[in-house]
């Protein structure tokens, strides 16, 4: 549909150009006609110098002779003739110019309308794409989007020069929150945790609640967060494993140290985290498996903690 509107807009633009060129040519012809009137060939001023001239010389008056116009009178007559010849063309040209101008205005209006419709459709497409990539509850990337982003980042950037770290985060005892306070409270809890996790990947050029990371003047985020499913989140850090662990520990303490107030209730929330570094030539599936094993250990060993998979085994941080 959008391609059809682009073709229509292009055709309308070409028609406007053709009408504008034709209008310019017609106006140019009209101005040239007014500026340079046609030259009217007059008869020769020379007359037969025969008997008539000789009779004048003798003082005889020719019965058919009449006064000849002067040079200035002849020039005035020529100018009047030229103007009278140009007036019909001017009268005929004015309706044509008006008609061409009306057609140009009409085509311009149609082009403007087509451009507006194309802009509206482009915005609708952007909105659809955003909606398809976003989790409606938390506003984070959905599972499909975060996995696709992680796959592309691993293929493009993993290695010593561009370290990546992967973390799986789970809200502890989430089912009990739903059971005690209702599903609306559970939704509020997920939004609360999602906001804090999003803050953990935001840039900083000084020490803050999520650790000190040198950003080198960049304003790009240090990673991406997505809702992986249910009460589980996935974080992809564009950081070394040590820097990622520092930020994850800070956000774990922040979640555990605050109380979520909702509908006259006070809800205490903790999170468990499994994390691993992504080595060069390692795919997303292998990294996810290691992070999931670390998360399983964190939940089995009491929750509200971080476990790291170092490539060989899992241990607490």
Wavefront OBJ file of the C-alpha trace (Angstrom):
o trace
v 0.000 0.000 0.000
v 2.779 2.475 0.915
v 4.634 1.675 -2.344
v 1.500 2.560 -4.349
v 1.251 5.937 -2.638
v 4.931 6.625 -3.340
v 4.370 5.914 -7.072
v 1.259 8.152 -7.140
v 3.129 10.978 -5.386
v 6.019 10.693 -7.838
v 3.637 10.809 -10.857
v 1.844 13.855 -9.458
v 5.180 15.617 -8.920
v 6.122 14.973 -12.583
v 2.753 16.375 -13.799
v 3.259 19.491 -11.687
v 6.677 19.959 -13.250
v 5.277 19.621 -16.800
v 2.490 22.122 -16.099
v 4.973 24.570 -14.557
v 7.258 24.339 -17.621
v 4.330 24.867 -20.012
v 3.138 27.829 -17.990
v 6.613 29.354 -18.033
v 6.896 28.957 -21.826
v 3.465 30.533 -22.423
v 4.231 33.502 -20.161
v 7.585 33.946 -21.900
v 5.897 34.044 -25.331
v 3.366 36.544 -24.071
v 6.037 38.838 -22.624
v 8.094 38.612 -25.813
v 5.054 39.604 -27.901
v 4.477 42.665 -25.723
v 8.144 43.618 -25.619
v 8.868 43.218 -29.364
v 5.782 44.084 -31.511
v 5.793 42.738 -35.061
v 7.261 44.995 -37.726
v 4.789 46.116 -40.436
v 6.298 46.628 -43.801
v 5.218 49.979 -45.251
v 5.089 51.041 -48.846
v 7.995 52.854 -50.367
v 7.994 56.595 -50.004
v 9.355 56.875 -53.474
v 6.757 57.699 -56.167
v 6.833 57.975 -59.862
v 8.729 61.086 -60.794
v 7.005 61.176 -64.175
v 4.337 63.490 -65.482
v 2.709 64.130 -62.139
v 5.916 65.519 -60.618
v 6.557 67.585 -63.718
v 3.055 69.003 -63.575
v 3.639 70.068 -59.956
v 6.795 71.772 -61.018
v 4.819 73.822 -63.479
v 2.419 74.879 -60.733
v -0.445 72.661 -61.915
v -2.644 70.937 -59.300
v -3.397 67.193 -59.862
v -7.049 66.495 -59.292
v -6.371 63.180 -57.385
v -3.528 64.444 -55.206
v -4.023 64.345 -51.416
v -1.808 65.374 -48.470
v 0.738 62.678 -47.467
v 1.131 61.797 -43.766
v 4.308 62.888 -41.995
v 6.945 60.484 -40.591
v 5.642 60.856 -37.028
v 2.090 60.097 -38.159
v 3.219 56.947 -39.965
v 5.055 55.741 -36.783
v 1.914 56.305 -34.700
v -0.160 54.342 -37.169
v 2.330 51.437 -37.098
v 2.330 51.327 -33.266
v -1.460 51.376 -33.140
v -1.568 48.545 -35.683
v 0.932 46.488 -33.671
v -1.041 46.932 -30.461
v -4.269 46.025 -32.159
v -2.620 42.851 -33.499
v -1.276 41.852 -30.042
v -4.499 42.436 -28.122
v -6.326 39.342 -29.477
v -3.403 37.040 -28.494
v -3.327 38.546 -24.997
v -7.059 38.049 -24.576
v -6.763 34.465 -25.779
v -3.722 33.730 -23.554
v -5.237 34.878 -20.254
v -7.866 32.076 -19.976
v -5.206 29.479 -20.862
v -2.818 30.810 -18.212
v -5.608 30.740 -15.626
v -6.512 27.185 -16.595
v -2.890 25.995 -16.320
v -2.500 27.714 -12.963
v -5.662 26.025 -11.694
v -4.383 22.637 -12.838
v -1.047 23.283 -11.152
v -2.762 24.237 -7.879
v -4.924 21.123 -8.072
v -1.934 18.847 -8.650
v -0.050 20.536 -5.823
v -2.964 19.920 -3.473
v -3.100 16.257 -4.487
v 0.650 15.916 -3.946
v 0.393 17.474 -0.475
v -2.444 15.106 0.398
v -0.432 12.100 -0.826
v 2.612 13.186 1.202
v 0.444 13.538 4.303
v -1.030 10.071 3.832
v 2.444 8.586 3.310
v 3.665 10.238 6.508
v 0.676 8.888 8.424
v 1.237 5.377 7.127
v 4.961 5.530 7.939
v 4.145 6.522 11.527
v 1.631 3.684 11.786
v 4.271 1.213 10.606
v 6.732 2.517 13.220
v 4.055 2.183 15.916
v 3.283 -1.382 14.849
v 6.979 -2.314 14.929
v 7.399 -0.769 18.382
v 4.340 -2.588 19.676
v 5.582 -5.874 18.230
v 8.912 -5.494 20.081
v 7.642 -4.225 23.441
v 6.256 -5.985 26.490
v 2.976 -4.205 27.238
v 3.158 -4.536 31.007
v 6.715 -3.397 31.752
v 7.594 -1.389 28.626
v 10.771 -3.451 28.210
v 11.703 -5.436 25.125
v 9.721 -8.661 24.841
v 11.388 -12.072 24.691
v 11.597 -12.256 20.910
v 13.128 -8.782 20.658
v 15.732 -9.236 23.412
v 16.805 -12.612 22.024
v 17.191 -11.163 18.531
v 19.180 -8.233 19.889
v 21.430 -10.554 21.893
v 22.064 -12.802 18.889
v 23.095 -9.849 16.734
v 25.304 -8.394 19.475
v 27.076 -11.726 20.049
v 27.762 -12.182 16.330
v 29.009 -8.614 15.943
v 30.759 -7.635 19.159
v 31.782 -10.558 21.341
v 35.508 -10.784 22.052
v 38.225 -9.162 24.108
v 37.754 -5.718 22.537
v 33.963 -5.705 22.997
v 33.091 -7.815 26.055
v 29.529 -8.968 26.643
v 27.868 -10.420 29.730
v 24.506 -12.132 30.072
v 22.285 -12.269 33.164
v 18.977 -13.962 33.979
v 17.001 -12.337 36.802
v 14.061 -13.954 38.614
v 11.685 -12.336 41.154
v 11.733 -14.461 44.297
v 8.461 -15.947 45.585
v 6.447 -14.131 42.951
v 3.557 -16.574 43.194
v 3.088 -15.764 46.871
v 2.844 -12.047 46.031
v 0.008 -12.797 43.604
v -1.685 -15.071 46.121
v -1.459 -12.630 49.032
v -2.121 -9.287 47.321
v -3.703 -10.158 43.974
v -2.556 -10.077 40.376
v -2.661 -6.279 40.217
v -0.046 -6.200 42.972
v 1.962 -8.766 41.039
v 1.882 -6.530 37.960
v 3.016 -3.549 40.039
v 5.889 -5.649 41.405
v 7.042 -6.606 37.913
v 6.962 -2.966 36.786
v 8.921 -1.942 39.877
v 11.652 -4.522 39.288
v 11.733 -3.760 35.550
v 12.395 -0.067 36.213
v 15.303 -0.850 38.530
v 16.811 -3.311 36.065
v 16.546 -0.708 33.312
v 18.451 1.734 35.498
v 21.215 -0.833 35.907
v 22.144 -0.556 32.206
v 22.072 3.231 32.032
v 25.343 5.105 31.601
v 27.227 6.940 34.314
v 30.600 8.672 34.323
v 31.067 8.576 38.101
v 30.443 6.241 40.980
v 26.744 5.689 41.621
v 24.419 3.071 43.013
v 25.321 0.682 40.197
v 29.090 0.973 40.306
v 31.578 3.130 38.437
v 32.012 2.475 34.727
v 34.124 4.547 32.320
v 31.869 5.533 29.417
v 34.342 7.663 27.418
v 31.751 10.364 26.768
v 29.197 7.975 25.271
v 25.522 8.442 26.006
v 24.586 4.992 24.705
v 23.207 2.528 27.274
v 25.530 -0.102 28.649
v 23.163 -2.902 27.771
v 19.583 -3.950 27.127
v 16.863 -5.430 29.323
v 13.936 -7.579 28.247
v 11.144 -9.471 29.911
v 12.004 -13.089 29.241
v 8.732 -14.535 30.498
v 6.575 -14.415 33.616
v 8.687 -13.004 36.448
v 12.002 -13.589 34.650
v 14.145 -10.955 32.906
v 17.170 -11.098 30.636
v 19.945 -8.488 30.687
v 22.657 -8.169 28.037
v 25.538 -6.023 29.299
v 28.058 -4.474 26.931
v 30.533 -4.695 29.781
v 33.198 -6.960 31.122
v 32.056 -9.649 33.527
v 33.473 -7.812 36.563
v 31.689 -4.549 35.705
v 28.435 -6.402 35.022
v 28.691 -8.191 38.395
v 29.234 -4.868 40.153
v 26.057 -3.400 38.700
v 24.026 -6.549 39.291
v 25.060 -6.670 42.945
v 24.082 -3.016 43.367
v 20.622 -3.520 41.864
v 20.108 -6.705 43.938
v 20.796 -4.743 47.136
v 18.579 -1.866 45.995
v 15.604 -4.143 45.344
v 16.006 -5.950 48.664
v 16.503 -2.760 50.656
v 13.333 -0.988 49.540
v 9.671 -1.614 50.206
v 7.072 -1.419 47.462
v 3.953 0.375 48.696
v 0.825 -0.617 46.826
v -2.820 -0.074 47.803
v -2.053 0.336 51.522
v 0.180 -2.738 51.410
v 3.931 -2.958 51.886
v 5.547 -5.563 49.632
v 9.087 -6.765 50.163
v 10.774 -8.022 46.990
v 14.059 -9.828 46.324
v 15.657 -11.149 43.155
v 17.956 -14.007 42.251
v 20.507 -13.639 39.431
v 22.518 -16.023 37.280
v 25.264 -14.472 35.131
v 27.980 -15.512 32.701
v 30.476 -13.872 30.420
v 30.124 -14.397 26.673
v 33.313 -15.573 25.061
v 34.265 -15.173 21.430
v 32.576 -17.581 18.983
v 29.977 -18.551 21.603
v 26.331 -18.503 20.547
v 23.305 -17.284 22.486
v 21.971 -20.754 23.258
v 25.184 -21.820 25.007
v 25.361 -18.573 26.995
v 21.720 -18.856 28.019
v 22.294 -22.397 29.247
v 25.158 -21.318 31.496
v 23.240 -18.309 32.877
v 20.222 -20.533 33.569
v 22.373 -23.044 35.467
v 23.756 -20.207 37.594
v 20.234 -18.886 38.272
v 19.076 -22.339 39.323
v 21.917 -22.500 41.880
v 21.028 -19.034 43.186
v 17.408 -20.019 43.798
v 18.359 -23.374 45.273
v 20.854 -21.809 47.684
v 18.440 -19.410 49.364
v 17.594 -16.784 46.707
v 18.421 -13.059 46.923
v 21.921 -13.725 45.632
v 24.069 -13.904 42.477
v 25.705 -17.008 41.055
v 28.303 -16.927 38.300
v 29.036 -19.585 35.701
v 32.703 -19.265 34.792
v 32.542 -21.737 31.892
v 33.320 -24.769 34.026
v 31.192 -24.540 37.141
v 28.883 -22.218 39.078
v 29.815 -20.401 42.274
v 28.370 -17.638 44.428
v 29.450 -14.017 44.073
l 1 2 3 4 5 6 7 8 9 10 11 12 13 14 15 16 17 18 19 20 21 22 23 24 25 26 27 28 29 30 31 32 33 34 35 36 37 38 39 40 41 42 43 44 45 46 47 48 49 50 51 52 53 54 55 56 57 58 59 60 61 62 63 64 65 66 67 68 69 70 71 72 73 74 75 76 77 78 79 80 81 82 83 84 85 86 87 88 89 90 91 92 93 94 95 96 97 98 99 100 101 102 103 104 105 106 107 108 109 110 111 112 113 114 115 116 117 118 119 120 121 122 123 124 125 126 127 128 129 130 131 132 133 134 135 136 137 138 139 140 141 142 143 144 145 146 147 148 149 150 151 152 153 154 155 156 157 158 159 160 161 162 163 164 165 166 167 168 169 170 171 172 173 174 175 176 177 178 179 180 181 182 183 184 185 186 187 188 189 190 191 192 193 194 195 196 197 198 199 200 201 202 203 204 205 206 207 208 209 210 211 212 213 214 215 216 217 218 219 220 221 222 223 224 225 226 227 228 229 230 231 232 233 234 235 236 237 238 239 240 241 242 243 244 245 246 247 248 249 250 251 252 253 254 255 256 257 258 259 260 261 262 263 264 265 266 267 268 269 270 271 272 273 274 275 276 277 278 279 280 281 282 283 284 285 286 287 288 289 290 291 292 293 294 295 296 297 298 299 300 301 302 303 304 305 306 307 308 309 310 311 312 313 314 315 316 317
